[in-house]
Amino acid sequence: MPALPPRLAVFDMDGTLIDSLPDLSACACRLLHHYGLPPITPDALRPMIGDGVGVLVRRLLAHAGDAARDIDPDDAVSRYMADYTPHSTDLSHPFTGTRATLSALKGAGWKLAVCTNKPVAAAQHILRVMKLDPWFDAVGGGDSFAVRKPDPRHLLGTIEMAGGMPERAIMVGDHRNDIAAATGAHVRGIFARWGYGAPEMEAGATAGADSISEIPHIARDLIPD
């Protein structure tokens, strides 16, 4: 009987592996200050996260209202990324239990990947600085393919990069985009309740987890060895 392909756990980044809200918020406030606009609170920024930097910055400008109507969104996106990348690990950190979870999955023979709407260079930089990069077999960023989550081809491309197969993969994420991508790719989706997404975003997920420490157990139940 031929050997089964390896099991693969794919993780979103912001709000799933990494608590990145502090740096995203600080960068947002610096951008707003540059344009003479009032700052935004982390709580107000949280629901804007998950669709990539371009959408995030446009939501920031929309939040500022008429005072931001003459600002070039493309210029704002460029300024945001130029500031965010070197400061993306000033305040951010892995969620408690992340390293133990990655170690447990690797020890059980799982391959690991990241599928994020964040630009791939920024994602790789964060993983490297936080010393998480050795765990991962692939990183599929928001600019790695012609599409991004919720398009399932972003997830499918990341799975292919990691040497996995959809039927032997799980997707862990805290946003409706993660669950939609998993559903479209016929991949088991686990909603990260510890992240930034609203509770209703869990709709359609195969399972939900209250902490990242639960993932090895749930993953084993979903795809037994």
ABEGO torsion letter per residue (X at the ends): XBBBBBBBBBBBABGAABBAAAAAAAAAAAAAAAAGBBBBBAAAAAAABGAEAAAAAAAAAAAAEAAAAABBAAAAAAAAAAAAAAAAAAABBBBBGAAAAAAAAAAAGBBBBBBBABBAAAAAAAAAAAGAAAABABBBBAAABABBOABAAAAAAAAAAAGBBAAABBBBBABAAAAAAAAAAGBBBBBBAABABBAAAABGBABBBABAAAAAAAAAAABBX
